[in-house]
Amino acid sequence: QAPLCADVVFQLQGGHRVFAHRVYLATACSRFYDLFTLEPPPETLGEGDGGTRDLSSWGRGFLSLRWEPVADP
């Protein structure tokens, strides 16, 4: 439900969530490396959710990215 130290959550259709660690994803796939090195929109960092970026142009499987601050376990 809420694994410790996971820093990535994939929100799937139907409400399912998959927790992961970005260091493993980024070393396994260059597309994830590109994804995790994107900078959040600076104008929205102080507004709670950190902003959303449209990724639909990346191809099948990527729709959007949302930055959210989380409490450190």
C-alpha positions in Angstrom: 0.0 0.0 0.0 2.7 2.5 0.9 6.2 1.0 0.7 9.0 2.7 2.5 11.5 4.8 0.5 9.7 4.5 -2.8 10.2 7.8 -4.6 8.1 7.1 -7.7 4.4 6.2 -7.9 2.8 5.1 -11.2 -0.9 5.9 -11.3 -2.5 3.3 -13.6 -5.9 3.2 -15.1 -8.5 1.9 -12.7 -6.8 3.5 -9.7 -4.0 1.0 -9.2 -0.7 2.3 -8.0 2.8 0.9 -8.5 5.6 2.1 -6.3 9.2 2.1 -7.5 12.6 3.6 -7.0 13.8 6.0 -9.6 17.5 5.0 -9.4 16.6 1.5 -10.5 14.3 2.7 -13.3 16.8 5.3 -14.6 19.7 2.8 -14.8 17.5 0.2 -16.5 16.0 2.5 -19.2 17.2 5.7 -20.8 13.6 7.0 -21.2 13.2 6.9 -17.4 16.5 8.7 -17.0 15.2 11.4 -19.3 12.0 11.5 -17.3 13.6 11.8 -13.9 16.1 14.6 -15.0 13.2 16.9 -16.1 13.0 20.0 -13.9 9.6 20.8 -12.4 8.0 24.0 -13.5 9.5 26.7 -11.3 6.3 28.8 -11.0 4.4 26.0 -9.4 6.9 24.7 -6.8 5.3 26.6 -3.9 1.7 25.7 -4.8 1.4 22.3 -3.2 1.4 19.8 -6.0 4.6 21.0 -7.7 3.0 21.2 -11.1 2.1 18.9 -14.0 3.7 18.3 -17.3 2.1 16.8 -20.4 4.1 13.8 -21.7 1.7 12.5 -24.3 4.2 13.4 -27.1 6.6 10.9 -25.6 4.7 8.0 -27.0 2.5 5.2 -25.8 2.4 4.7 -22.0 3.4 8.2 -21.0 0.6 10.7 -20.4 1.6 13.2 -17.8 4.0 13.8 -14.9 3.1 15.4 -11.6 5.5 16.5 -8.9 4.3 16.2 -5.4 6.2 16.8 -2.1 6.1 13.8 0.2 7.1 13.3 3.9 10.4 11.6 4.4 9.8 8.2 6.1 
